[in-house]
Amino acid sequence: MVTVQFLPDNVTVTAEVGEPLLKVADRAGITIPTGCLMGSCHACEVEVEGEADPICACISAVPAGVDPLVINLYVDPTW
């Protein structure tokens, strides 16, 4: 199990490695906006602590070897 922390509201939930991020967020009561569900529209971009570039939550899963997984939710003003 991996601890997943969603910022800025500091909501924490546990998840299994390989579990889709959107499913984890939903279980935590977090809504991540989506558009295409294929990663091309970037509506679901989130920042992962320790990563240089944002990721698309719709096509990403909880990775192995990262605990806690800290995800910063933000609203893209261009979306």
Residue frames as a rotation matrix with the C-alpha (Angstrom) as fourth column:
MET 1
0.578 0.816 0.000 0.00
0.816 -0.578 0.000 0.00
0.000 0.000 -1.000 0.00
VAL 2
-0.594 -0.697 0.401 1.09
0.712 -0.688 -0.141 3.55
0.374 0.202 0.905 -0.79
THR 3
0.002 0.537 -0.844 0.02
0.694 -0.608 -0.385 6.70
-0.720 -0.585 -0.373 1.03
VAL 4
-0.373 -0.025 0.927 -1.29
0.812 -0.493 0.313 9.27
0.449 0.870 0.204 -1.46
GLN 5
-0.215 0.229 -0.949 -1.56
0.655 -0.687 -0.314 12.87
-0.725 -0.689 -0.002 -0.30
PHE 6
0.049 0.331 0.942 -3.54
0.910 -0.403 0.094 15.40
0.411 0.853 -0.321 -2.33
LEU 7
-0.542 -0.269 -0.796 -2.57
0.574 -0.811 -0.117 19.04
-0.614 -0.520 0.594 -1.90
PRO 8
-0.560 -0.512 0.652 -3.56
-0.204 -0.677 -0.707 21.82
0.803 -0.529 0.275 -1.29
ASP 9
0.337 0.821 0.460 -6.30
-0.687 -0.120 0.717 20.38
0.644 -0.557 0.524 0.94
ASN 10
-0.585 -0.707 0.398 -4.01
-0.791 0.390 -0.472 17.78
0.178 -0.591 -0.787 2.52
VAL 11
0.587 0.785 0.200 -6.38
-0.793 0.607 -0.052 14.86
-0.162 -0.128 0.978 1.87
THR 12
-0.546 -0.837 -0.018 -4.66
-0.836 0.544 0.071 11.52
-0.050 0.054 -0.997 2.45
VAL 13
0.703 0.703 0.113 -5.74
-0.676 0.709 -0.201 8.05
-0.221 0.065 0.973 1.33
THR 14
-0.302 -0.782 0.545 -4.01
-0.388 0.623 0.679 4.70
-0.871 -0.007 -0.492 0.81
ALA 15
0.640 0.435 -0.634 -3.79
-0.745 0.149 -0.650 3.08
-0.188 0.888 0.420 -2.59
GLU 16
0.545 -0.441 0.713 -2.31
0.295 0.897 0.329 0.05
-0.785 0.031 0.619 -4.27
VAL 17
-0.495 -0.771 -0.401 0.57
-0.292 -0.287 0.912 0.23
-0.818 0.569 -0.083 -6.72
GLY 18
-0.950 0.081 0.302 -0.88
0.310 0.370 0.876 0.35
-0.041 0.925 -0.377 -10.23
GLU 19
-0.052 0.982 -0.182 -4.23
0.873 -0.044 -0.486 1.78
-0.485 -0.184 -0.855 -9.14
PRO 20
-0.117 0.042 0.992 -5.41
0.784 -0.609 0.118 4.55
0.609 0.792 0.038 -11.51
LEU 21
-0.924 -0.335 -0.184 -4.95
0.377 -0.722 -0.580 8.03
0.061 -0.605 0.794 -10.03
LEU 22
-0.561 0.782 0.271 -8.49
-0.523 -0.588 0.617 9.10
0.642 0.204 0.739 -10.97
LYS 23
0.255 0.642 -0.723 -9.89
0.207 0.694 0.690 6.15
0.944 -0.326 0.044 -9.01
VAL 24
-0.377 -0.487 -0.788 -7.73
0.882 0.070 -0.466 7.00
0.282 -0.871 0.403 -5.98
ALA 25
-0.980 0.017 0.200 -8.79
-0.047 -0.988 -0.144 10.65
0.195 -0.150 0.969 -6.13
ASP 26
-0.199 0.980 -0.024 -12.46
-0.400 -0.059 0.915 9.70
0.895 0.191 0.404 -6.43
ARG 27
0.191 0.218 -0.957 -12.22
0.627 0.723 0.290 7.42
0.755 -0.656 0.002 -3.41
ALA 28
-0.631 -0.518 -0.578 -10.66
0.776 -0.413 -0.477 10.32
0.008 -0.749 0.663 -1.47
GLY 29
0.354 0.853 -0.383 -13.55
0.783 -0.494 -0.377 12.62
-0.511 -0.166 -0.843 -2.45
ILE 30
-0.317 -0.569 -0.759 -11.33
-0.080 -0.781 0.620 14.62
-0.945 0.257 0.202 -4.81
THR 31
0.738 0.537 0.408 -12.57
0.404 0.133 -0.905 15.62
-0.540 0.833 -0.119 -8.25
ILE 32
-0.472 -0.847 -0.243 -9.94
0.098 -0.325 0.941 15.94
-0.876 0.420 0.237 -10.93
PRO 33
0.403 0.674 -0.619 -11.39
-0.557 -0.357 -0.750 17.50
-0.727 0.647 0.231 -14.09
THR 34
-0.439 -0.498 0.748 -11.15
0.319 0.691 0.648 15.35
-0.840 0.523 -0.144 -17.20
GLY 35
-0.038 0.397 -0.917 -11.76
-0.814 -0.544 -0.202 15.87
-0.579 0.739 0.344 -20.87
CYS 36
0.134 0.026 -0.991 -10.63
-0.911 0.398 -0.113 13.16
0.391 0.917 0.076 -23.24
LEU 37
0.687 0.020 0.726 -9.52
-0.518 0.714 0.471 10.40
-0.509 -0.700 0.501 -20.80
MET 38
0.864 -0.450 0.225 -6.61
0.493 0.664 -0.562 9.69
0.103 0.597 0.796 -23.16
GLY 39
0.227 -0.828 -0.513 -4.05
0.714 -0.217 0.666 12.23
-0.663 -0.517 0.542 -21.91
SER 40
-0.366 -0.433 0.823 -4.16
0.914 -0.334 0.231 14.50
0.175 0.837 0.518 -24.93
CYS 41
0.426 0.597 0.680 -6.35
0.463 -0.789 0.403 17.34
0.777 0.144 -0.612 -23.62
HIS 42
-0.585 -0.802 -0.117 -4.34
0.442 -0.194 -0.876 17.83
0.680 -0.564 0.468 -20.39
ALA 43
0.183 0.735 0.653 -7.43
-0.369 -0.565 0.738 18.84
0.911 -0.376 0.167 -18.39
CYS 44
0.940 0.255 -0.226 -6.43
0.058 0.533 0.844 16.39
0.336 -0.807 0.486 -15.67
GLU 45
0.073 -0.997 0.013 -2.82
0.194 0.001 -0.981 17.52
0.978 0.074 0.193 -15.22
VAL 46
0.997 0.081 -0.001 -1.45
0.013 -0.150 0.989 17.33
0.080 -0.985 -0.151 -11.70
GLU 47
0.194 -0.971 0.142 1.97
-0.710 -0.239 -0.662 17.96
0.677 0.028 -0.736 -10.24
VAL 48
0.854 -0.046 -0.518 3.76
0.314 0.840 0.442 15.09
0.415 -0.540 0.732 -8.52
GLU 49
0.788 -0.587 0.185 6.28
-0.546 -0.527 0.651 16.03
-0.285 -0.614 -0.736 -5.85
GLY 50
0.074 -0.881 0.468 9.77
-0.119 0.458 0.881 15.21
-0.990 -0.121 -0.071 -7.07
GLU 51
0.057 0.003 0.998 8.84
0.912 0.406 -0.053 15.21
-0.405 0.914 0.020 -10.76
ALA 52
-0.798 -0.480 -0.363 9.87
0.299 -0.840 0.453 18.03
-0.523 0.253 0.814 -13.08
ASP 53
-0.861 0.492 -0.128 6.84
-0.348 -0.387 0.854 17.89
0.371 0.780 0.504 -15.36
PRO 54
-0.236 0.863 0.447 3.11
-0.832 0.058 -0.552 17.56
-0.503 -0.502 0.704 -14.62
ILE 55
-0.990 -0.007 0.144 1.37
0.055 0.903 0.425 14.29
-0.133 0.429 -0.894 -15.48
CYS 56
-0.345 0.925 -0.158 -2.09
-0.736 -0.163 0.657 13.49
0.583 0.343 0.737 -16.81
ALA 57
-0.544 0.161 0.824 -4.01
-0.713 0.429 -0.555 11.75
-0.442 -0.889 -0.119 -14.03
CYS 58
0.483 0.867 -0.121 -6.36
-0.797 0.378 -0.471 10.01
-0.362 0.324 0.874 -16.48
ILE 59
0.749 -0.260 -0.609 -3.58
-0.281 0.708 -0.648 7.82
0.600 0.656 0.458 -17.88
SER 60
-0.336 -0.919 0.206 -1.39
-0.551 0.015 -0.834 7.54
0.764 -0.394 -0.511 -14.78
ALA 61
0.646 0.466 -0.605 -1.32
0.164 0.689 0.706 5.06
0.746 -0.555 0.369 -11.94
VAL 62
0.832 -0.358 0.422 0.20
-0.521 -0.246 0.818 4.91
-0.189 -0.901 -0.391 -8.48
PRO 63
0.356 -0.778 -0.517 3.89
-0.509 0.302 -0.806 4.10
0.784 0.550 -0.288 -9.04
ALA 64
0.781 -0.227 -0.581 5.96
0.536 0.721 0.439 1.61
0.319 -0.655 0.685 -7.07
GLY 65
-0.087 -0.964 -0.251 8.74
0.954 -0.008 -0.300 2.86
0.287 -0.266 0.920 -4.81
VAL 66
-0.669 -0.067 0.740 7.19
-0.009 -0.995 -0.098 6.22
0.743 -0.072 0.666 -3.92
ASP 67
0.329 0.776 -0.539 5.69
0.672 0.208 0.710 6.57
0.663 -0.596 -0.453 -0.45
PRO 68
0.051 0.998 -0.045 4.17
0.380 -0.061 -0.923 8.96
-0.924 0.030 -0.382 0.22
LEU 69
-0.503 -0.037 0.864 3.00
0.851 -0.198 0.487 10.01
0.153 0.980 0.131 -3.24
VAL 70
-0.266 0.353 -0.897 2.28
0.403 -0.805 -0.436 13.73
-0.876 -0.477 0.071 -3.00
ILE 71
-0.379 0.274 0.884 0.02
0.907 -0.079 0.413 15.13
0.183 0.959 -0.219 -5.72
ASN 72
-0.670 0.127 -0.731 -0.56
0.179 -0.929 -0.325 18.85
-0.721 -0.348 0.600 -6.05
LEU 73
0.019 0.778 0.628 -3.89
0.986 0.089 -0.141 19.69
-0.166 0.622 -0.766 -7.66
TYR 74
-0.619 -0.158 -0.769 -4.11
0.118 -0.987 0.108 22.98
-0.776 -0.023 0.630 -9.45
VAL 75
0.527 0.817 0.235 -6.38
0.481 -0.058 -0.875 24.67
-0.701 0.574 -0.423 -11.90
ASP 76
-0.569 -0.692 0.444 -4.87
0.744 -0.204 0.636 25.48
-0.349 0.693 0.631 -15.27
PRO 77
-0.154 0.546 -0.823 -6.11
0.025 -0.831 -0.556 28.98
-0.988 -0.107 0.114 -16.12
THR 78
-0.665 -0.127 -0.736 -5.76
-0.688 -0.277 0.670 28.25
-0.289 0.952 0.097 -19.85
TRP 79
-0.937 0.318 0.148 -8.14
0.343 0.916 0.206 25.26
-0.070 0.244 -0.967 -19.74
